[in-house]
Amino acid sequence: MTIARDAAADGVSDGLPKDHGFREAGVMNSQKPEQRRSRPVVLTSREDSDGFRCVDVFVRADETFGFKEFRRDPEDAGQWTLAGDFSRLVYPTKDDALRAATENISWFAAISKTS
């Protein structure tokens, strides 16, 4: 003999009491393989001597290059903040992207001469 259970009637769903203190939520995961392939990959991250500014040079999925400028302030708890978004500019090589960064970001030009 089989007894059918009515989960709604007894307050149990999926093995948990109906009022179990959790809410159902969708999980967003930006680490899906198709997203990893389409996101740029940082090849070089160069900081100033104080560690408060940096330039990231990256390669895109289409094998072009670009760069972004970031800053880190104590009041931001050490988090990097986008200071200059040059990602719309496209370069055929990493060296071309680095050269463009020195032309567009004065502090980066100064440290690039010394390194």
C-alpha positions in Angstrom: 0.0 0.0 0.0 1.3 3.5 -0.9 0.4 6.5 1.0 0.4 9.8 -0.9 1.7 12.8 0.9 0.4 16.2 0.5 3.4 18.5 1.1 1.3 21.6 1.1 -1.0 20.2 3.7 1.7 19.1 6.2 3.9 22.2 5.7 6.9 20.3 4.3 8.5 21.0 0.9 11.7 19.5 -0.4 12.4 18.0 2.9 12.4 21.3 4.8 9.6 22.7 6.9 7.5 25.3 5.0 8.7 28.1 7.3 12.4 27.2 7.5 13.8 30.7 7.5 15.3 30.7 4.0 14.2 32.4 0.9 14.6 30.9 -2.5 17.1 32.9 -4.5 18.7 32.7 -7.9 22.4 32.4 -8.0 24.3 34.6 -10.4 27.7 33.2 -11.3 30.0 35.3 -13.5 32.4 32.5 -13.8 30.5 30.6 -16.5 33.0 29.3 -19.1 31.4 31.3 -22.0 31.8 34.5 -19.9 35.4 33.8 -19.0 36.3 33.5 -22.7 34.7 36.8 -23.5 36.2 38.8 -20.7 39.6 40.6 -21.1 42.6 39.0 -19.4 45.0 41.3 -17.6 48.6 40.7 -18.8 50.4 43.5 -16.9 49.6 45.6 -13.9 52.1 48.3 -13.2 51.8 50.4 -10.0 53.4 53.7 -9.1 56.0 53.6 -6.3 53.4 54.5 -3.6 51.1 51.7 -4.7 48.2 54.2 -5.1 47.8 54.1 -8.8 48.2 51.4 -11.5 47.6 50.7 -15.1 46.3 47.3 -16.3 47.1 46.2 -19.8 44.8 43.4 -21.0 44.1 41.2 -24.0 40.6 40.7 -25.3 39.1 37.5 -26.8 39.6 38.9 -30.3 43.4 39.2 -29.5 43.4 43.0 -29.4 44.8 44.9 -26.5 43.8 47.8 -24.2 44.4 49.4 -20.9 42.7 51.0 -17.9 43.9 53.2 -15.1 43.0 52.6 -11.4 43.6 54.3 -8.1 43.6 53.1 -4.5 42.7 55.5 -1.7 42.8 54.8 2.0 39.2 55.9 2.5 38.2 53.2 0.0 39.6 50.5 2.3 42.4 49.8 -0.2 40.0 48.8 -3.0 41.0 49.7 -6.6 38.8 52.2 -8.3 38.6 52.9 -12.0 40.2 56.3 -12.6 40.5 56.2 -16.4 38.6 54.0 -18.7 40.6 53.7 -21.9 39.1 50.3 -22.8 37.3 51.6 -25.9 40.7 52.1 -27.5 42.0 49.1 -29.4 45.7 48.2 -30.1 47.2 45.3 -32.1 50.0 44.6 -29.6 50.7 44.8 -25.9 53.6 47.2 -26.6 51.2 49.5 -28.5 48.8 49.5 -25.6 51.7 50.3 -23.1 52.9 53.1 -25.4 49.4 54.6 -25.6 49.1 54.4 -21.8 52.3 56.5 -21.5 50.8 59.0 -23.9 47.5 59.3 -22.1 48.5 59.0 -18.4 51.1 61.5 -17.2 52.2 59.7 -14.0 52.5 56.5 -16.0 54.8 58.2 -18.5 57.0 59.3 -15.7 57.4 55.9 -14.1 57.8 54.2 -17.6 60.9 56.3 -18.2 62.5 55.1 -15.0 61.7 51.4 -15.5 
